[in-house]
Amino acid sequence: MEIYINGMACISHHDTVDENYFFEDIGSVPLNNQLIATEPNYKDHIPANLIRRMSHIVKMGVSTGMMSMKSAGLEEVDAIVTGTGMGCCEDTDKFLRMLLDNDERFLTPTSFIQSTHNTVAGQIALQIKCNGYNFTYVHQNLSFEYALLDAMMLLKEQEALTVLVGAVDEITPSMFELFYRGGHIKKLENVQPIWNSNTNGYIVGEGAGFFNISRIATPSTYAKIKGVKCIQGISDANELTNEVNSFLAEIGLEKDQISLVLSGNSGDVVTDKKISEFNKTINLPIAYFKHLCGEYFTSSTFALWLAANIIKRQVVPNAIFPDQAQVLNIQNILIVNHHEDNQYSLMCISKC
């Protein structure tokens, strides 16, 4: 059964909420070691009386979900499935600080209520009055992939006709400080193109991506999802190659049918070692995406949004393709992602 992306939206460091923007006017190297999201005018997507009570991550997630539904021409869906690696860290941090400052007394409930990981899915459901299936996955860098697999199963088992699926993560000052002190984030003087990086650490980011998927294609359809696979650890580049070949066989594709590989290199010379070796031996055109969105647990939402746009527009932006060779007739795109060489994921989407 084919699964179609009929609508989608993305908030990232760049102006990706603008439907006409597609990375025409940027360089390939970020200017710093964190890529903060460029936020839209939230009043266009969320009632003004609700915005003031929403934190940064909730506003990003809810507005992206609403933009995705508008992109698909829908006012309601049968199910909502979301993913997040860290959840509402700003609200959690605020609530814990209030506990300390007020000696655990006279606390307002808002920050506690909005600190739960399923806040975004719940707020979207309240706004569109969706009483159907609603679930949030929290599995670090595989959070979005598991959410997408669940949404696809709902469609295949005919438990739903249309599903809103997406993920969101934020970077707060306290999180940045912790990750930076732990050596996970690049020092400013070490920022290099991720495909040529020889230093430790990554460029951290944040963002949100949502997709309306269905068993039925519509005039607004971007692409179809061929398959999704999660891999718990890779021993070396050869094992990753074998996993990719096995995945392609499962979805009925040959390697030479892949038009482009979107590689999840983060720019960390240590954790990127296996995926970089894979890129050199796979003998396919390789493009990159994390220099545009940064590294965060659910950055694969940005990769899927980017791949679907490439397929629909039949254009590969020079900013993601260091070789800047011309790729024509883009039929299938393979996304290979990882986070700190821990868990890997594969996604493949195709032209309708």
SULLINJO-V305985 format. One record per residue. N is the residue number from 1. SS is DSSP state (H for helix, E for strand, L for the rest). PHI is phi in radians with two decimals (999 if undefined). Layout:
N,SS,PHI  N,SS,PHI
//
This chain:
1,L,999  2,L,-1.43  3,E,-2.03  4,E,-1.90  5,E,-1.60  6,E,-1.70  7,E,-2.84  8,E,-2.84  9,E,-2.71  10,E,-2.57  11,E,-1.94  12,L,-2.53  13,L,-1.10  14,L,-1.73  15,L,-1.43  16,L,-1.35  17,L,-1.35  18,L,-1.44  19,L,-1.11  20,L,-1.59  21,L,-1.55  22,L,-2.61  23,L,1.05  24,L,-1.40  25,L,-2.21  26,L,-2.21  27,L,-1.57  28,L,-1.62  29,L,-1.94  30,L,-1.18  31,L,-1.53  32,L,-2.58  33,L,-1.77  34,E,-2.54  35,E,-1.95  36,L,-1.40  37,L,-1.14  38,L,-1.51  39,L,-1.52  40,L,-1.42  41,L,-1.37  42,H,-1.08  43,H,-1.13  44,H,-1.32  45,L,-2.25  46,L,-2.26  47,L,-0.94  48,H,-1.04  49,H,-1.25  50,H,-1.63  51,H,-1.04  52,L,-1.15  53,L,-1.69  54,L,-1.72  55,L,-1.43  56,H,-0.97  57,H,-1.19  58,H,-1.18  59,H,-1.10  60,H,-1.06  61,H,-1.15  62,H,-1.14  63,H,-1.14  64,H,-1.16  65,H,-1.06  66,H,-1.17  67,H,-1.14  68,H,-1.12  69,H,-1.14  70,H,-1.11  71,H,-1.07  72,H,-1.53  73,L,1.27  74,L,-2.00  75,L,-1.98  76,L,-2.64  77,L,-2.34  78,L,-1.54  79,E,-2.69  80,E,-2.26  81,E,-2.27  82,E,-2.24  83,E,-2.40  84,L,-2.76  85,L,-1.48  86,L,-2.11  87,L,1.31  88,L,-1.51  89,H,-1.19  90,H,-1.08  91,H,-1.21  92,H,-1.09  93,H,-1.08  94,H,-1.11  95,H,-1.15  96,H,-1.15  97,H,-1.18  98,H,-1.13  99,H,-1.01  100,H,-1.24  101,H,-1.17  102,L,-1.83  103,L,0.93  104,L,1.12  105,L,-2.30  106,L,0.98  107,L,-1.66  108,L,-1.42  109,L,-1.43  110,H,-1.01  111,H,-1.12  112,H,-1.18  113,H,-1.06  114,L,-1.54  115,L,-1.54  116,L,-1.32  117,L,-1.17  118,L,-1.63  119,H,-1.07  120,H,-1.09  121,H,-1.08  122,H,-1.16  123,H,-1.17  124,H,-1.12  125,H,-1.05  126,H,-1.13  127,H,-1.24  128,H,-1.77  129,L,1.01  130,L,-1.66  131,L,-1.76  132,L,-1.50  133,E,-0.98  134,E,-2.52  135,E,-2.54  136,E,-2.16  137,E,-1.79  138,L,-2.23  139,L,-2.36  140,H,0.86  141,H,-1.36  142,H,-1.82  143,H,-1.03  144,H,-1.22  145,H,-1.06  146,H,-1.20  147,H,-1.10  148,H,-1.17  149,H,-1.07  150,H,-1.09  151,H,-1.08  152,H,-1.14  153,H,-1.16  154,H,-1.02  155,H,-1.23  156,H,-1.15  157,L,-1.54  158,L,1.01  159,L,-1.48  160,L,-2.72  161,L,-1.71  162,E,-2.35  163,E,-2.28  164,E,-1.68  165,E,-2.24  166,E,-3.02  167,E,-2.74  168,E,-2.68  169,E,-2.57  170,L,-2.18  171,L,-2.10  172,L,-1.80  173,H,-0.98  174,H,-1.21  175,H,-1.12  176,H,-1.02  177,H,-1.09  178,H,-1.15  179,H,-1.16  180,H,-1.19  181,H,-1.12  182,L,-1.37  183,L,1.44  184,L,-1.43  185,E,-1.80  186,L,-1.11  187,L,-1.31  188,H,-0.95  189,H,-1.30  190,H,-1.83  191,L,-1.21  192,L,-2.42  193,L,-0.99  194,L,-1.11  195,L,-1.42  196,L,-2.12  197,L,-1.19  198,L,-2.22  199,L,-2.14  200,L,-1.42  201,L,1.58  202,E,-2.19  203,L,-1.62  204,E,-1.43  205,E,-2.52  206,L,-2.71  207,E,2.89  208,E,-2.49  209,E,-2.53  210,E,-2.32  211,E,-2.42  212,E,-1.68  213,E,-2.02  214,E,-2.72  215,L,-1.42  216,L,-2.04  217,L,-1.35  218,L,-2.30  219,L,-1.04  220,L,-1.61  221,L,-1.06  222,L,-1.58  223,E,-2.91  224,E,-2.05  225,E,-1.55  226,E,-1.48  227,E,-3.14  228,E,-2.41  229,E,-2.49  230,E,-1.90  231,E,-2.19  232,L,-1.59  233,L,1.58  234,L,-2.27  235,L,-1.39  236,L,-2.82  237,H,-1.14  238,H,-1.12  239,H,-1.15  240,H,-1.11  241,H,-1.08  242,H,-1.11  243,H,-1.12  244,H,-1.13  245,H,-1.07  246,H,-1.12  247,H,-1.10  248,H,-1.10  249,H,-1.11  250,H,-1.11  251,L,-1.71  252,L,1.36  253,L,-2.15  254,L,-1.65  255,H,-1.04  256,H,-1.28  257,H,-1.53  258,L,-1.41  259,L,-1.41  260,E,-2.76  261,E,-1.94  262,E,-1.65  263,E,-1.71  264,L,-1.54  265,L,-1.03  266,L,-1.77  267,L,1.72  268,L,-1.55  269,L,-1.10  270,L,-1.42  271,L,-1.32  272,L,-1.53  273,H,-1.00  274,H,-1.22  275,H,-1.24  276,H,-1.19  277,H,-1.13  278,H,-1.06  279,H,-1.04  280,H,-1.28  281,H,-1.80  282,L,-1.29  283,L,1.04  284,L,-2.38  285,L,-1.05  286,E,-2.00  287,E,-2.16  288,E,-2.25  289,L,-2.39  290,H,-1.33  291,H,-1.31  292,H,-1.68  293,H,-1.96  294,L,1.48  295,E,-1.65  296,L,-2.68  297,L,-1.05  298,L,-1.98  299,L,-1.16  300,H,-1.13  301,H,-1.14  302,H,-1.12  303,H,-1.09  304,H,-1.17  305,H,-1.05  306,H,-1.12  307,H,-1.11  308,H,-1.12  309,H,-1.16  310,H,-1.06  311,H,-1.13  312,H,-1.22  313,H,-1.45  314,L,1.02  315,L,-2.40  316,L,-1.85  317,L,-1.06  318,H,-1.05  319,H,-1.15  320,H,-1.83  321,L,-2.16  322,L,-1.04  323,L,-1.27  324,L,0.90  325,L,-1.40  326,L,-1.52  327,L,-1.94  328,L,-1.93  329,L,0.90  330,L,-1.34  331,L,-1.80  332,E,-2.37  333,E,-2.12  334,E,-1.83  335,E,-1.81  336,E,-2.04  337,E,-2.20  338,E,-2.72  339,L,-2.33  340,L,0.93  341,L,0.99  342,L,-1.75  343,L,-1.76  344,E,-1.99  345,E,-2.44  346,E,-2.20  347,E,-2.36  348,E,-2.30  349,E,-2.19  350,E,-2.33  351,L,-1.26  352,L,-1.31
//
